[in-house]
Amino acid sequence: MADDQRRSWFRISRTHYFAIILVIGGVFFIYSIREMTPDWNPKKWMENRTSDLWIILERQRQKIISLHSEINDSSSTHPPTNNMTSAPEVKTETAAVAPYVSPGPYLVEYPYEYPFIINEPQKCEREKPFVVLMVPVAPNNRRDRDIIRSTWGNDRVVQGKVVTLFFLLGLQTGPGAEQVQRQMLQESNKHHDLIQSNFVDCYKNLTIKTMVMLEWLTAHCSGASYAMKIDSDMFLNVHNLVNMLLNAQKTNYMTGLVTRWGTVLRDPSSKWYVPPDLYAPTFYPAYALGLGYIMSLDLPKKLTEASRHVKALYIEDVYLGMLMYHLGISPTFPPSGDYFHVFPLAYNRCHFSRI
């Protein structure tokens, strides 16, 4: 019996011995694997508080910090090389460009940066005008420009006040556009009165043309007292203009043929149609008709800033009225009803002397 017990104990002890050997071997194997792949099971590492594992973690952390520092140093202090690494790919990756979305038929792309192609940035500084005449005109309409230069645009000093003339243009498109551009460069070299910006010159872009005009006045002619926008098919009595402005309001001033309670046209066949979902009110805010209006030179900057808050309607004079309304400023009626006329008059010296 005792012999059987000894044999049984020996078998159990031997089994325990081999089990202990297997456990130790398994633990050694696991630790060896973890030494080779320290990121194999981070959760178990945190549960195991042995000093060896913490040393492994610290070494790995220092490697990551060192690699990150090397990437930053190389990108900030060394010029780019031809070596292909993952870091430059990350740093040079650019965001996908959003696809072009048209503003639709009743809005224009503004605010937007339209650089000047032909410019006279120092002319106002040299001449120090009292009033600046801005004439929007098509690039290929040299005839109107020459007529204005030889008639009412030829008045440069009136009652001791300097009057400076500019023609505002966009880009000619279609056949012959390059030739028109070359001719305008020659014209600019001769007269130094052309301002051309990088937008397509067309009827729908009149709002862009007007806003570019305001930007230019703000940047290059803010020292003048007044500016007048006048269409190229209009006649202007410059002497009466200067006389009127000598007694005009100095700031927040806009005048012209002012329209109040102008009805929003809802007929889709109309040239000035505006749908209700774009502008719901029945009437527009007060505005000065685009054939010709005058403003004090503090307004251009205020109007361009207001344009960031009001969608740019394609009807330029209405849009200016909307900007004025946003600013809380009302256009002013001119001192005399004879100063502005919509319909052409037969030439009469007495009539034209009062315009």
Sequence and secondary structure as in RCSB ss.txt:
>XXXX:A:sequence
MADDQRRSWFRISRTHYFAIILVIGGVFFIYSIREMTPDWNPKKWMENRTSDLWIILERQRQKIISLHSEINDSS
STHPPTNNMTSAPEVKTETAAVAPYVSPGPYLVEYPYEYPFIINEPQKCEREKPFVVLMVPVAPNNRRDRDIIRS
TWGNDRVVQGKVVTLFFLLGLQTGPGAEQVQRQMLQESNKHHDLIQSNFVDCYKNLTIKTMVMLEWLTAHCSGAS
YAMKIDSDMFLNVHNLVNMLLNAQKTNYMTGLVTRWGTVLRDPSSKWYVPPDLYAPTFYPAYALGLGYIMSLDLP
KKLTEASRHVKALYIEDVYLGMLMYHLGISPTFPPSGDYFHVFPLAYNRCHFSRI
>XXXX:A:secstr
 HHHHHHHHHHHHHHHHHHHHHHHHHHHHHHHHHHH TTS HHHHHH   HHHHHHHHHHHHHHHHHHHHHHHHH
HHS   S   HHHHHHH            TTB   S    EEE  TTHHHHH  SEEEEEE  TT HHHHHHHHH
TGGG  EETTEEEEEEEEEEE  STTHHHHHHHHHHHHHHH  EEEEEEE SGGGHHHHHHHHHHHHHHH TTSS
EEEEE TT    HHHHHHHHTTS SSS EEEEEESS B    TTSTT   TTT  SSB   EEEEEEEEEETTHH
HHHHHHTTTS  BS HHHHHHHHHHHHT   B  S TTS  SS     HHHHHH 
